[in-house]
Amino acid sequence: MTMPNLRPVGSQDVPAITAIYGDAVLTGTASFEIEPPGEAEMDRRISSLVESGFPVLVAEEAGEVLGYAYAGPYRLRPAYRFTVEDTVYVAASARGRGVGRALLRRLVEDSESLNFRQMVAVIGDSAHAASIGLHRAEGFALVGTLASVGYKFGRWLDSVLMQRPLGPGDTTSPTR
């Protein structure tokens, strides 16, 4: 199986990202949003991450965006500045082909090179076995489950918390 090209996001990717995320919002429980944001809002979100120095990636094949991933702030308080939260979404047509794994792996590498020390995954829905399995395979450990914190599609949803160290993790003080 050929792996897609992974590259930094560009403004030309916003329509495809909006479509991928919109489908996830409308049909899945990975996101706790109810209404999908439009292109202008997705552009604002992505631009904010890029301008703040966080890695934002897309996976493409033959000019088609198959998925995207980014690391963003885990929390806004200053003491959290060395911890990022990962986000990975893959187009329905590309799932099960290793796209999510390639994106997450590269996201970890890019986050380490930026001297982040911890990565947290907040996975919507404890029944989301694919995402939990992907994170586990990439070195994340289950650190907790928040029971019934979201309500979507007529049912209560859990949030699964997973975490992995980046680089030296918490064994040394950060340098930036």
JOZIJO-V966919 format. One record per residue. N is the residue number from 1. PHI is phi as a letter, one per 30 degrees, with the letter a starting at -180 (999 if undefined). BURIAL is 1 if it has 9 or more other ideal C-beta (glycine too) atoms within 8 Angstrom, else 0. Layout:
N&PHI&BURIAL  N&PHI&BURIAL
This chain:
1&999&0  2&d&0  3&d&0  4&d&1  5&d&0  6&c&1  7&a&0  8&d&0  9&d&1  10&b&0  11&e&0  12&d&0  13&d&1  14&e&1  15&e&0  16&d&1  17&d&1  18&e&1  19&d&1  20&d&1  21&d&1  22&e&1  23&d&1  24&d&1  25&d&1  26&d&0  27&c&0  28&b&0  29&c&1  30&d&1  31&c&1  32&c&1  33&d&0  34&c&0  35&c&0  36&d&1  37&d&1  38&d&0  39&d&0  40&d&0  41&d&0  42&d&1  43&d&1  44&d&0  45&d&1  46&d&1  47&e&0  48&d&0  49&d&1  50&d&1  51&d&0  52&d&0  53&i&0  54&d&1  55&d&1  56&b&1  57&b&1  58&b&1  59&c&1  60&b&1  61&b&1  62&h&0  63&i&0  64&c&0  65&d&1  66&c&1  67&a&1  68&b&1  69&a&1  70&a&1  71&c&1  72&b&1  73&d&1  74&d&1  75&b&0  76&d&0  77&d&0  78&e&0  79&d&0  80&d&1  81&d&0  82&c&0  83&c&1  84&b&1  85&c&1  86&c&1  87&b&0  88&b&1  89&b&1  90&b&1  91&e&1  92&e&0  93&d&0  94&c&1  95&d&1  96&i&0  97&c&0  98&i&0  99&d&1  100&d&1  101&d&1  102&d&1  103&d&1  104&d&1  105&e&1  106&d&1  107&d&1  108&d&1  109&e&0  110&d&1  111&d&1  112&d&1  113&d&0  114&c&1  115&i&1  116&d&1  117&c&1  118&b&1  119&b&1  120&c&1  121&c&1  122&c&0  123&c&1  124&d&1  125&i&1  126&d&1  127&d&0  128&d&1  129&d&0  130&d&0  131&d&1  132&d&1  133&d&0  134&d&1  135&d&1  136&e&1  137&d&0  138&c&1  139&j&0  140&d&1  141&c&0  142&d&1  143&c&0  144&l&0  145&b&1  146&c&0  147&d&0  148&h&0  149&c&0  150&b&1  151&b&0  152&a&1  153&h&0  154&i&0  155&b&0  156&d&0  157&b&1  158&d&1  159&c&1  160&c&1  161&c&1  162&b&1  163&a&1  164&b&1  165&d&1  166&c&1  167&h&0  168&d&0  169&h&0  170&c&0  171&d&0  172&b&0  173&d&0  174&d&0  175&c&0  176&c&0
